[in-house]
Amino acid sequence: MARFRRFALEDTDHLIREMDALNRRLPISDNLGILGETVSLGNRTLPNRFVIQPMEGVDADPVDGSPSDLTFRRYRRYAEGGSGLIWAEAVSVVPEGCSNSKQLRLRPDNLDVFKCLIDETRQAARDALGHDITMIVQLTHSGRFSRPGGAAAPLKAQNNPWLDDFLGMGDLEPVSDDYLDSLQDDFVRTAELALQAGFDGVDMKAVHGYLAAELLGAHRREGKYGGSYENRTRFLRETTKGMMESLSTGVIITTRMTVLEPCPYPYGWGVKPVPGDSWELDLTEPKRLMSECLEAGMPIFNVSMGFPRFQPYLNRPHDNTLVGQDDPPEYPLLGVIRYQEAVREMQSVDQNCPLPTAGLTWLRHLMPQVAAGLVEEGWCSLIGLGRSAFAYPDLPKDLLTTGGVSRSKCCTTCSMCTQIMKDGVGRTGCVIRDREVYGPELKRGRRAAV
């Protein structure tokens, strides 16, 4: 494995030499206009290929989960920045499923606040760029990582010694089938509220070790939600079917699904069925599930991988780690390539499905040429912006209007936005490029941690 090195790439020629040394490849193209092409999504047309991927700001009202002034500010900046699809961050469907004390909650009594957020976000895009945007909201239950009110209160899907030992959850019993049956109804009810609020669609979050994702790898769980492939995928399939039956025709129902929950078999998902102490990627089941979801009527699909709390280098290759953690175990360019290769395999399930990629932020000013190459060669259909949207929300607008991006605006993958989330006190954003707003938030968290 190539040793860890921080970003030092000057141009695409330098990037190509680095990839040659690794004996790996990413497509590169100067045809940046391809990123400004329209894309069909069900009965909608996206104005370009850029997507704001769901990235929590942990800035909701801690009492009722309503969007705050900072939430409004973030989404206004996303809209003004030019992305045609805004995939809104995780909204917990039940109080006990919140991942932090300031996670968004969509409820009947704060519906009007969400309506204002969506209306103002849409208007910001029209005023700045003259186009309409599409908005999908992510619905979640945090499972093992539930921290309602800021205190850990885990609800796990299975007994998994690899995670139980690390997280001290060996004595915790998995949630019951009855609980999961009821939770399906909670997802559907929240999806109905999302439609009333004005969202164009809902995403059932099944990534990063959260409850729906953990069920996908619950080979040893007993009952109707564990064991066989059909049982392990039941919760996601039945819940999204319930949403489709409950909501009006034309509403986007989809999922952001993990392609890799990297625990050794028989506890992981997207891993080869070979017992042992390590895991190896195997996309057989994720590709099967994606195919089934598309056949069931999903017009778009979104993927991610890994446990960001333990292996952030898998889904967000970076230069700097959280306080007290070691450097990544590999050259971040390897992580970028691995992620794109997995997306390419998932896109091969259906080339007509508008599949977003992510994990490109580490490339900084070289991202547009790689993004154009990925689209040109059919590795993906849409370009997802995660952390980079905190730092540089107007990257799409700059690129599509001037033909280039500003190096001084790009995300530096310093992980300070994640540090704010981990510290659990501040509200998160880019400490480097938006220092006036988020520098104090980082300081608050660091003082509390000390």
PEDARA-V66181 format. One record per helix or strand of 3 or more residues. SS is the DSSP state (hx for helix, st for strand). FROM is the first residue (numbers start at 1). TO is the last residue. Records with the same first field share a line. If there is no record, write none. Layout:
BEGIN
SS=FROM-TO + FROM-TO
END
This chain:
BEGIN
hx=12-22 + 32-36 + 69-81 + 95-97 + 108-129 + 143-145 + 148-150 + 161-167 + 177-197 + 211-216 + 229-232 + 234-246 + 284-296 + 312-315 + 332-347 + 361-376 + 387-391 + 395-402 + 407-409 + 416-423 + 435-449
st=39-41 + 44-46 + 50-52 + 85-92 + 134-140 + 201-206 + 252-258 + 300-304 + 354-357 + 382-385
END
